[in-house]
Amino acid sequence: MAVKNLQDLFVHTLKDILYAERQILKALPKMEKKAGSDELKQAFSEHHEQTETHVQRLEQVFEAIDKPARAEKCDAIIGIIKEAEELMEMIEDQDTLDAALISAAQAVEHYEITRYGTLVSWARRLDLDDAANLLEETLEEEKLTDERLTELAEDGANQQAA
């Protein structure tokens, strides 16, 4: 797809984040299985459910702008997930693994926060208020997930790993 203007860039980025969300849906159960802490397992399980909602919301955004909900390969999320998978294979100590899983999950969250923040801004600039509202809802959920992961790290995982 040629990107000629902000509308094209908006659609391209929507396709990118749709791909990312679908990849995250595949990664979260693996991370939940590897987590040692019950709280961390629960956080990954809840985020999996939330991510399903994010995919549905993205599909609504595509519908709102009259475009098919087609994903486009996102190399950034592939790299972030690959790094997480490598850490899961190489770390034997469970406390250290939990700290690494949180870190990997936050890398995903930070990527999503930047993408959704940009998409909200562009949607508003393009007068796509329905799309902007849907994207903003997801952005706020991503921020809350990041805060929860920070709490899990600071209140336990990082101390136990040290």
N, C-alpha and C positions, 0 to 999 in steps of 0.2 A: 504494500500500500504506500503510495507516494504521500508524503506529508507536505501540504502546500500552505496550510494556514492553521490557526489555533483550533478550529473545529476538527481538522484532521488529526492534529496532535492529541486532542482530547480523546478522540475515538481510539487512536493507537494506544494511548496510555490505559484506557479502560480495558482493552484487550489484554494488555500486559498484566494488569492487576487481576483480571479474571483467571488467567493462567496461573498466576502466583497463588491465588486463593485455592484453586483446585489442587495444586501441588502441596500446599500446607495441609489440606484435608488428608492427603496420603501420608504425610510425615508425622502428624500429631499422634496417631495411635502407636507408632513405633516409639516415639518419645515417652508416651505414657507408660508403655510396657517397660522401658529401661529405667524409669524414675524409681527411686527407692522410697522417697517420702510420700506418704499418703496425701498430704496437702498438694504436692507437686503433681501427683497422678490426677487428683481431682481438678486442678487448674488446667491441665492438658485436656482432660475429658470435657470440661465446660467450654474451653476455647474451641474444641472440635465442633461442638453444637453451635457455638456462636459463628464459626467460620461457615457452616452450612447456611446460616442466615445471611452472611455477607455475600455468598455466591448468589443467593436468591435476590438480594437487593441489587446486585450488579446486573442481573438479568432484567430487573425492573427498570434500571437506568437505561439499558440498551433499548428496551421497549419504549421508554419515554422519549428517546431521541430518534426513534424509528430506524434502528440499526439492528442487524442480527447479533445475538450474543455469541460471538466467536472469540475464542482465546488466541493469543499470539505468544509464542515462546518467549519466556522471560529468563534471560541468562543470569540476571542478578539473583533471583530466588533459587535457581538451580545451584548456583555457587554456595549460597548460604546454607541450603539444605544438605548439600554434599559435605560441607565442612562439619555440620552437626553429625552426620552419619559417620564420618571419620572419627570424630571425638568419641562417639558411642562405642566404636570398635576398639579404640586404643586405651581407654581409661578403665582400669579395673576397680579402683577404690570407689565404692558407691557414693560416699559423701562428695568426693571430687566430681564424680559423674553428674550428680544432681546440680552442683554449681555450674558445670559446663552446659548442661541442658537448659538451665535458666538463661545463661548467657546466649546460647544459640537461639532460644525462643525470643529473647529481647532483640537480637539482630533482625529476626523476622519482623517483629513488631515495629522496630524503627524504620525498616524499609516500607512497611505498609503505611505508617504514619506519614512519611514523606510523600508517598504516592497519593494517598487520600487527601492530604492537605492541599496538594497541587491541584488535584481534580476538582475539589470544592471551589478553589479560587477561579479556575478556568470556567467551570460551569456557571458561576455567578457572572463572570465577564461576558459569557456567551448568552446570558439571559435564559439559562436552563435551570430555573429555580426548582422544579420537581427533582431533577437529577441532583442538584446541589444539596437539597435537603436529605435525600437518601444517602448520598456519599458522606455528608456531615455526620449522620447518625452512626455510620460505620466508623468514621474517624474517631468519634468520642469513645466508642467501645474499644477500639485499638489502644487508645491512650489509657483507659482504665485497666486493660489487660497488662500493659507495660508497668503500670503502677503496682499491680498485684504481684507481678514477677519480681519487681524491685523489693517489695516487702518480704517475699519468700526468700530471696537471696540474703538480704540484710538481717532478717530475724532468725535465720537458721542455717541455710545451706552454706553460705560463705564461712561462717564460724565453724561449722562442723568439718568442712573441708580443710580448714587451716589447722 
